[in-house]
Amino acid sequence: MVQKITEVVGVSKKSFADAAQNAVQVASKTVRNIKWFRVTEMEGNVHDGKVVEYHVTVKLYFDYEE
């Protein structure tokens, strides 16, 4: 078996976890056979001293189809 990796960025106004979920859900519409993921980076936007947006960079691992 061979797996391929692609990287996407998920965004949420709620949390880092929600941003990761968004990344996987949206990517799964066009990437088949996603097996697992790894969050490699977490960032956020701040406005007036408050966190207003969460960003996560996610590596998606999926089976390579021949």
C-alpha positions as CSV (number, residue, x, y, z in Angstrom):
1,M,0.0,0.0,0.0
2,V,1.1,3.5,-0.7
3,Q,-0.4,6.7,0.8
4,K,-0.3,10.2,-0.6
5,I,-0.3,13.4,1.4
6,T,-1.9,16.7,0.6
7,E,-2.0,19.8,2.8
8,V,-5.0,22.1,3.3
9,V,-6.0,25.0,5.6
10,G,-9.2,24.9,7.6
11,V,-10.8,28.0,9.0
12,S,-13.4,28.5,11.8
13,K,-14.7,31.3,14.0
14,K,-15.3,28.8,16.8
15,S,-12.1,26.8,17.6
16,F,-9.0,25.1,16.3
17,A,-10.9,21.8,16.5
18,D,-13.7,23.1,14.4
19,A,-11.2,24.5,11.8
20,A,-9.6,21.0,11.6
21,Q,-13.1,19.4,11.1
22,N,-13.9,21.9,8.4
23,A,-10.6,21.1,6.6
24,V,-11.3,17.4,6.6
25,Q,-15.0,17.7,5.6
26,V,-14.4,20.0,2.7
27,A,-11.4,18.1,1.4
28,S,-13.3,14.8,1.6
29,K,-15.7,16.1,-1.1
30,T,-12.9,15.8,-3.7
31,V,-10.2,13.6,-2.0
32,R,-11.2,10.0,-1.8
33,N,-10.1,7.5,0.9
34,I,-8.8,9.9,3.5
35,K,-7.4,7.7,6.3
36,W,-6.1,10.2,8.8
37,F,-4.8,13.7,9.3
38,R,-2.2,15.7,11.2
39,V,-2.5,19.3,12.3
40,T,0.9,20.8,11.6
41,E,0.3,24.5,12.3
42,M,-2.2,26.6,14.3
43,E,-2.8,30.3,13.8
44,G,-5.4,32.8,14.5
45,N,-6.6,36.3,13.7
46,V,-7.0,38.9,16.5
47,H,-9.2,42.0,16.5
48,D,-9.5,44.4,19.4
49,G,-7.7,41.9,21.7
50,K,-10.1,39.0,20.9
51,V,-9.5,35.9,18.8
52,V,-11.9,36.2,15.9
53,E,-10.8,33.4,13.6
54,Y,-8.9,30.1,13.9
55,H,-6.7,28.6,11.2
56,V,-5.1,25.1,11.1
57,T,-2.8,23.6,8.5
58,V,-3.7,20.0,8.1
59,K,-1.9,17.2,6.3
60,L,-4.3,14.6,4.9
61,Y,-3.1,11.1,4.3
62,F,-5.0,9.0,1.8
63,D,-4.5,5.8,-0.2
64,Y,-2.8,6.2,-3.5
65,E,-4.9,4.8,-6.3
66,E,-3.1,3.2,-9.3
